[in-house]
Amino acid sequence: MTTTTTKTTTTTGRRSLGEWWNNLNRFQQWAILIPLVVFIYALPELNPPIITTEPGYDFPIAMFEVARYALIAIGLNVVVGQAGLLDLGYVGFFAIGAYVAALFTSPDSALTKLPFLAVLPIAMAITMVFGVILGSPTLRLRGDYLAIVTLGFGEIVRLLADNLEPLRGNQGFQQVGHPPGTHADGTPIFNNTDGTPWYWLTVTIIILILVLVGNLERSRVGRSWVAIRDDEDAAAIMGVNTFKFKIWAFVIGAAIGGLSGALYAGQLAFVNNQKFDVVTSMLFLAAVILGGSGNKVGVILGAIIVAYIPARFLGIAEYRYLIFGLALIVLMIFRPQGLLGARQRLLTYGRQAYQRLLGRGEQISHDASVSTDRNGGV
């Protein structure tokens, strides 16, 4: 009995933050989440002295960059973290979303002009189509081969932006559209000099995406992704249609990438071929790996680090690729699961099942101990 109690105490002492959170009831979770969300929304207005950017960089714009990277990381996490598909060309979907927003809203485009908010689902739909086009012939590949193909896709998109006349190359598209609304003086609420409205819009979208992705993770789709990621051959033997669910992951990740690209184009109000190179794609992937592949909160933390540090410390911004590269090397040596590693459970109601099994195990141990004591007494 003493040994059992000691083991239970040791296990309790080693509980992770995720286990602590899962053991809270719904009311306790909301009591923590609501003030946290209010604080997150208020960040651009509060401009806390500790985390504010240097005078040469606008803090609300920096917060929008952080939110944008967080949205990208959530989408890439579906592909890399949940389904285990190494995608090195995710910037291609980001670029497609940005160009869709530019083509349908900029006066430099010959296409019919549409409201910006109507363009967002169009950008998602078009990137989903490209996700199917890319995924159908390539998702039968694995590992390094898949990584090389996706890297090639990202480069193809960049080269098309360079060379296709309708995409205007380096000249790009100016006056890309934005959501409606004006201040009392008639100036637009959403403009490229005020990052606060864009930050609020992006955070709202992130919350909605997190709810949708969280529900997917707890569904049959999410369980299939985890099974494919852990062992694709075993998942196929157990009846999982691996190709179908990999396509699902690719399409959903592409849609979120296209959405983030459209938001980027709207906030910047300008799109050309300069921001969609391989290095940018590596930064997206670094955010996922650094924070913890497969963990939604972890990849958001990684995105905050990747986007915020160069904006906070402008003196080292030009060395960010070196810094993040070294950080990833150190992380892979000492903590390969990332800052917040994923703790996946294939059961839809894993927390309840775990608690019931734990309670039953303790009861069995107690009954066995009582039986041993009785037999010893005889």
KOLDORO-257494 format. One record per residue (C-alpha): residue in three letters; x, y, z. Coordinates in Angstrom, 3 decimals, decimal comma, always signed. Example, Ala and Ser with C-alpha at 12.3 -4.5 7.8 and 13.67 -1.06 7.14 Angstrom:
! residues 2
> ALA +12,300 -4,500 +7,800
> SER +13,670 -1,060 +7,140
END
This chain:
! residues 378
> MET +0,000 +0,000 +0,000
> THR +2,832 +2,368 +0,818
> THR +4,521 +1,651 -2,511
> THR +1,281 +2,247 -4,414
> THR +0,694 +5,560 -2,615
> THR +4,261 +6,688 -3,348
> LYS +3,897 +5,905 -7,063
> THR +0,589 +7,747 -7,225
> THR +2,104 +10,816 -5,542
> THR +5,089 +10,762 -7,906
> THR +2,827 +10,521 -10,948
> THR +0,700 +13,391 -9,678
> GLY +3,772 +15,516 -9,109
> ARG +4,865 +14,966 -12,685
> ARG +1,614 +15,987 -14,291
> SER +2,085 +18,200 -17,284
> LEU +0,297 +21,455 -17,903
> GLY -1,900 +19,714 -20,471
> GLU -3,020 +17,081 -17,981
> TRP -3,768 +19,759 -15,406
> TRP -5,884 +21,601 -17,974
> ASN -7,736 +18,436 -19,011
> ASN -8,615 +17,680 -15,407
> LEU -10,414 +21,008 -15,001
> ASN -14,152 +21,029 -15,560
> ARG -15,690 +23,083 -18,338
> PHE -16,631 +25,983 -16,046
> GLN -13,079 +26,252 -14,670
> GLN -11,622 +26,213 -18,179
> TRP -13,920 +29,012 -19,338
> ALA -13,128 +31,006 -16,179
> ILE -9,481 +30,969 -17,248
> LEU -10,012 +31,335 -21,000
> ILE -12,335 +34,360 -21,025
> PRO -9,971 +36,766 -19,175
> LEU -7,057 +35,442 -21,232
> VAL -8,880 +36,092 -24,525
> VAL -9,875 +39,596 -23,372
> PHE -6,237 +40,324 -22,535
> ILE -5,099 +39,030 -25,940
> TYR -7,598 +41,268 -27,735
> ALA -6,496 +44,270 -25,667
> LEU -2,750 +43,824 -26,287
> PRO -2,409 +46,418 -29,115
> GLU -4,194 +49,028 -27,022
> LEU -2,391 +48,196 -23,773
> ASN +1,057 +48,211 -25,416
> PRO +2,717 +46,735 -22,286
> PRO +6,141 +48,253 -21,600
> ILE +7,812 +44,859 -21,203
> ILE +6,822 +43,433 -24,577
> THR +6,412 +46,591 -26,645
> THR +8,541 +46,892 -29,764
> GLU +11,358 +49,359 -30,335
> PRO +10,485 +52,876 -31,560
> GLY +11,376 +51,942 -35,122
> TYR +8,557 +49,391 -35,350
> ASP +4,836 +49,804 -34,761
> PHE +3,556 +47,546 -31,966
> PRO +0,034 +46,876 -33,372
> ILE +1,596 +45,945 -36,722
> ALA +3,943 +43,598 -34,859
> MET +0,963 +42,017 -33,092
> PHE -0,750 +41,477 -36,438
> GLU +2,418 +39,780 -37,721
> VAL +2,389 +37,523 -34,667
> ALA -1,283 +36,663 -35,221
> ARG -0,655 +36,029 -38,915
> TYR +2,194 +33,651 -38,163
> ALA +0,051 +31,913 -35,549
> LEU -2,688 +31,314 -38,135
> ILE -0,124 +29,969 -40,614
> ALA +1,376 +27,690 -37,952
> ILE -2,042 +26,266 -37,082
> GLY -2,654 +25,407 -40,744
> LEU +0,799 +23,887 -41,241
> ASN +0,416 +21,945 -37,988
> VAL -2,548 +20,099 -39,478
> VAL -0,283 +18,835 -42,261
> VAL +2,994 +18,329 -40,400
> GLY +1,943 +17,856 -36,782
> GLN -1,321 +15,961 -37,086
> ALA -0,894 +13,913 -40,263
> GLY +2,906 +13,711 -40,210
> LEU +3,388 +15,002 -43,771
> LEU +6,595 +17,008 -44,171
> ASP +5,580 +20,037 -46,243
> LEU +8,449 +22,346 -47,216
> GLY +6,442 +24,352 -49,738
> TYR +3,610 +25,659 -47,575
> VAL +4,465 +29,188 -48,680
> GLY +2,948 +28,244 -52,051
> PHE -0,555 +28,091 -50,551
> PHE +0,126 +31,329 -48,693
> ALA +1,123 +32,966 -51,998
> ILE -1,960 +31,667 -53,812
> GLY -4,237 +33,177 -51,167
> ALA -2,435 +36,519 -51,384
> TYR -2,663 +36,637 -55,179
> VAL -6,346 +35,658 -55,153
> ALA -7,073 +38,590 -52,842
> ALA -5,050 +40,899 -55,087
> LEU -6,620 +39,710 -58,342
> PHE -10,182 +40,160 -57,083
> THR -9,758 +43,457 -55,215
> SER -6,886 +45,478 -56,718
> PRO -7,580 +48,068 -59,445
> ASP -4,435 +46,788 -61,189
> SER -6,232 +43,525 -61,970
> ALA -8,535 +43,014 -64,945
> LEU -10,810 +40,626 -63,022
> THR -14,175 +41,588 -61,567
> LYS -13,808 +43,388 -58,247
> LEU -15,398 +41,748 -55,206
> PRO -15,732 +42,786 -51,537
> PHE -12,734 +41,735 -49,495
> LEU -14,726 +39,617 -47,038
> ALA -16,268 +37,743 -49,976
> VAL -12,797 +37,074 -51,352
> LEU -11,625 +35,288 -48,178
> PRO -13,720 +32,122 -48,749
> ILE -12,826 +32,272 -52,461
> ALA -9,129 +32,309 -51,557
> MET -9,676 +29,328 -49,262
> ALA -11,591 +27,424 -51,944
> ILE -8,972 +28,037 -54,637
> THR -6,110 +26,967 -52,368
> MET -8,091 +23,846 -51,463
> VAL -8,293 +23,029 -55,183
> PHE -4,538 +23,467 -55,479
> GLY -4,134 +21,263 -52,408
> VAL -6,030 +18,482 -54,187
> ILE -4,049 +19,058 -57,405
> LEU -0,751 +18,824 -55,531
> GLY -1,789 +16,085 -53,123
> SER -3,457 +13,620 -55,486
> PRO -0,304 +12,581 -57,375
> THR +2,228 +13,168 -54,586
> LEU +0,742 +11,969 -51,284
> ARG +1,589 +8,386 -52,127
> LEU +5,170 +9,462 -51,466
> ARG +6,607 +9,583 -47,973
> GLY +9,321 +11,296 -45,974
> ASP +12,083 +13,029 -47,876
> TYR +10,477 +12,364 -51,261
> LEU +7,288 +14,141 -50,236
> ALA +9,338 +16,998 -48,761
> ILE +11,203 +17,475 -52,055
> VAL +7,977 +17,495 -54,088
> THR +6,317 +20,066 -51,814
> LEU +9,468 +22,187 -51,911
> GLY +9,228 +22,090 -55,696
> PHE +5,588 +23,178 -55,521
> GLY +6,517 +26,254 -53,512
> GLU +9,221 +27,147 -56,031
> ILE +6,827 +26,625 -58,972
> VAL +4,364 +29,092 -57,448
> ARG +7,136 +31,637 -56,943
> LEU +8,398 +31,227 -60,512
> LEU +4,882 +31,587 -61,890
> ALA +4,532 +34,825 -59,930
> ASP +7,803 +35,961 -61,487
> ASN +7,000 +35,100 -65,082
> LEU +3,237 +35,144 -65,682
> GLU +2,224 +38,504 -67,102
> PRO -1,197 +38,665 -65,338
> LEU +0,587 +38,315 -61,975
> ARG +2,727 +41,395 -62,757
> GLY +6,000 +40,015 -61,351
> ASN +7,971 +42,494 -59,283
> GLN +5,577 +45,320 -60,163
> GLY +2,794 +43,597 -58,270
> PHE -0,678 +44,787 -57,298
> GLN -1,359 +47,970 -55,386
> GLN -4,408 +49,091 -53,392
> VAL -5,461 +45,574 -52,485
> GLY -8,908 +45,615 -50,882
> HIS -9,762 +45,586 -47,189
> PRO -12,863 +44,944 -45,039
> PRO -15,552 +47,656 -45,019
> GLY -15,986 +50,332 -42,376
> THR -14,855 +53,911 -41,800
> HIS -14,055 +56,118 -38,836
> ALA -16,047 +59,251 -38,039
> ASP -13,691 +61,317 -40,175
> GLY -14,245 +59,055 -43,185
> THR -10,898 +57,229 -43,095
> PRO -11,046 +53,427 -43,456
> ILE -10,955 +51,386 -40,261
> PHE -8,816 +48,763 -41,977
> ASN -5,722 +50,348 -43,480
> ASN -2,077 +49,431 -43,814
> THR -0,869 +51,840 -41,124
> ASP -3,091 +50,663 -38,254
> GLY -2,537 +47,046 -37,320
> THR -5,080 +46,876 -34,491
> PRO -8,237 +46,127 -36,563
> TRP -6,307 +43,554 -38,601
> TYR -5,028 +41,993 -35,400
> TRP -8,546 +41,744 -33,971
> LEU -9,863 +40,219 -37,195
> THR -7,039 +37,673 -37,335
> VAL -7,386 +36,691 -33,670
> THR -11,115 +36,154 -34,187
> ILE -10,386 +33,918 -37,181
> ILE -7,766 +32,028 -35,155
> ILE -10,308 +31,286 -32,421
> LEU -12,801 +29,967 -34,970
> ILE -10,113 +27,870 -36,694
> LEU -8,955 +26,467 -33,343
> VAL -12,501 +25,366 -32,533
> LEU -12,897 +23,684 -35,928
> VAL -9,475 +22,027 -35,851
> GLY -10,003 +20,918 -32,258
> ASN -13,277 +19,234 -33,188
> LEU -11,550 +17,550 -36,136
> GLU -8,787 +16,237 -33,887
> ARG -11,347 +14,604 -31,605
> SER -13,239 +13,083 -34,522
> ARG -12,531 +10,022 -36,639
> VAL -10,542 +12,241 -39,000
> GLY -8,174 +13,368 -36,246
> ARG -7,696 +9,842 -34,929
> SER -6,882 +8,701 -38,459
> TRP -4,318 +11,500 -38,821
> VAL -2,570 +10,461 -35,612
> ALA -2,572 +6,821 -36,683
> ILE -1,065 +7,722 -40,070
> ARG +1,539 +9,929 -38,444
> ASP +2,617 +7,254 -35,976
> ASP +2,669 +4,317 -38,410
> GLU +1,073 +4,607 -41,838
> ASP +1,450 +0,901 -42,664
> ALA -0,194 -0,164 -39,415
> ALA -3,001 +2,350 -39,982
> ALA -3,618 +0,953 -43,470
> ILE -3,709 -2,612 -42,128
> MET -6,289 -1,549 -39,539
> GLY -8,570 -0,243 -42,302
> VAL -7,724 +3,469 -42,367
> ASN -7,957 +4,933 -45,868
> THR -4,590 +6,646 -45,552
> PHE -4,650 +8,395 -48,921
> LYS -8,067 +9,950 -48,301
> PHE -7,188 +11,275 -44,867
> LYS -3,835 +12,634 -46,064
> ILE -5,702 +14,523 -48,773
> TRP -8,035 +15,861 -46,061
> ALA -5,059 +17,153 -44,073
> PHE -3,462 +18,705 -47,145
> VAL -6,669 +20,424 -48,215
> ILE -7,498 +21,794 -44,768
> GLY -3,932 +23,035 -44,288
> ALA -4,018 +24,641 -47,739
> ALA -7,281 +26,451 -46,954
> ILE -5,856 +27,972 -43,769
> GLY -2,679 +28,947 -45,616
> GLY -4,692 +30,653 -48,352
> LEU -6,750 +32,504 -45,756
> SER -3,626 +33,813 -44,037
> GLY -2,206 +34,905 -47,389
> ALA -5,354 +36,879 -48,210
> LEU -5,211 +38,639 -44,818
> TYR -1,555 +39,469 -45,404
> ALA -2,344 +40,961 -48,818
> GLY -5,199 +43,037 -47,404
> GLN -3,176 +44,473 -44,540
> LEU -0,138 +45,271 -46,668
> ALA -2,353 +46,524 -49,544
> PHE +0,377 +45,387 -51,925
> VAL +1,373 +42,004 -53,364
> ASN +4,343 +41,116 -55,539
> ASN +6,712 +38,170 -55,933
> GLN +9,186 +39,110 -53,194
> LYS +7,706 +37,461 -50,064
> PHE +7,106 +33,890 -51,196
> ASP +10,549 +32,303 -51,265
> VAL +11,866 +29,092 -49,686
> VAL +13,309 +30,936 -46,685
> THR +9,851 +32,199 -45,727
> SER +8,513 +28,659 -45,940
> MET +11,314 +27,510 -43,626
> LEU +10,282 +30,149 -41,078
> PHE +6,727 +28,805 -41,167
> LEU +8,022 +25,293 -40,542
> ALA +10,384 +26,522 -37,822
> ALA +7,430 +27,939 -35,888
> VAL +5,753 +24,512 -35,883
> ILE +8,869 +22,531 -34,966
> LEU +10,038 +25,040 -32,363
> GLY +6,718 +25,216 -30,535
> GLY +5,903 +21,520 -30,684
> SER +4,605 +19,724 -33,738
> GLY +1,120 +18,346 -33,146
> ASN +0,320 +20,707 -30,267
> LYS -1,946 +23,658 -31,192
> VAL -0,829 +25,781 -28,234
> GLY +2,782 +24,825 -28,907
> VAL +2,766 +25,937 -32,553
> ILE +1,140 +29,237 -31,554
> LEU +3,965 +29,726 -29,046
> GLY +6,488 +28,926 -31,777
> ALA +4,829 +31,421 -34,116
> ILE +4,957 +34,105 -31,420
> ILE +8,697 +33,522 -30,979
> VAL +9,465 +33,500 -34,717
> ALA +7,390 +36,611 -35,492
> TYR +7,877 +38,650 -32,319
> ILE +11,606 +38,437 -31,599
> PRO +12,726 +40,135 -34,873
> ALA +10,145 +42,888 -34,289
> ARG +11,103 +43,334 -30,641
> PHE +14,860 +43,354 -31,174
> LEU +15,456 +45,129 -34,468
> GLY +19,210 +44,982 -34,013
> ILE +19,265 +41,218 -34,451
> ALA +16,453 +41,000 -37,030
> GLU +18,885 +40,481 -39,913
> TYR +20,371 +37,465 -38,088
> ARG +17,031 +35,801 -37,393
> TYR +17,656 +32,907 -39,782
> LEU +20,940 +32,115 -38,058
> ILE +19,390 +32,448 -34,597
> PHE +16,365 +30,285 -35,321
> GLY +18,552 +27,737 -37,114
> LEU +20,814 +27,386 -34,077
> ALA +17,774 +27,278 -31,789
> LEU +16,309 +24,391 -33,798
> ILE +19,609 +22,479 -33,663
> VAL +19,788 +22,863 -29,890
> LEU +16,134 +21,964 -29,547
> MET +16,506 +18,804 -31,632
> ILE +19,348 +17,687 -29,374
> PHE +17,813 +18,387 -25,976
> ARG +14,043 +18,491 -26,603
> PRO +13,112 +17,001 -29,998
> GLN +9,385 +17,185 -29,261
> GLY +9,502 +21,007 -29,176
> LEU +8,800 +23,460 -26,382
> LEU +5,315 +22,038 -25,826
> GLY +5,321 +18,480 -27,078
> ALA +2,118 +16,834 -28,243
> ARG +0,419 +14,302 -26,009
> GLN -2,041 +12,664 -28,369
> ARG -4,884 +10,395 -27,368
> LEU -6,708 +8,436 -30,013
> LEU -9,902 +8,237 -27,951
> THR -12,517 +10,896 -28,543
> TYR -13,164 +11,125 -24,794
> GLY -9,632 +10,304 -23,715
> ARG -9,762 +12,294 -20,487
> GLN -12,850 +10,536 -19,157
> ALA -11,570 +7,124 -20,205
> TYR -8,202 +7,780 -18,603
> GLN -9,785 +8,838 -15,326
> ARG -12,073 +5,821 -15,261
> LEU -9,208 +3,417 -15,982
> LEU -7,075 +5,099 -13,342
> GLY -9,857 +4,824 -10,765
> ARG -10,471 +1,186 -11,653
> GLY -6,748 +0,432 -11,448
> GLU -6,520 +1,968 -7,975
> GLN -9,568 -0,033 -6,869
> ILE -8,023 -3,273 -8,148
> SER -4,761 -2,486 -6,376
> HIS -6,659 -1,750 -3,168
> ASP -8,653 -5,006 -3,385
> ALA -5,470 -6,970 -4,074
> SER -3,768 -5,397 -1,057
> VAL -6,724 -6,186 +1,216
> SER -6,773 -9,773 -0,035
> THR -3,037 -10,136 +0,590
> ASP -3,380 -8,771 +4,117
> ARG -6,206 -11,195 +4,867
> ASN -4,283 -14,179 +3,541
> GLY -1,223 -13,149 +5,489
> GLY -3,300 -12,877 +8,655
> VAL -4,576 -16,440 +8,194
END
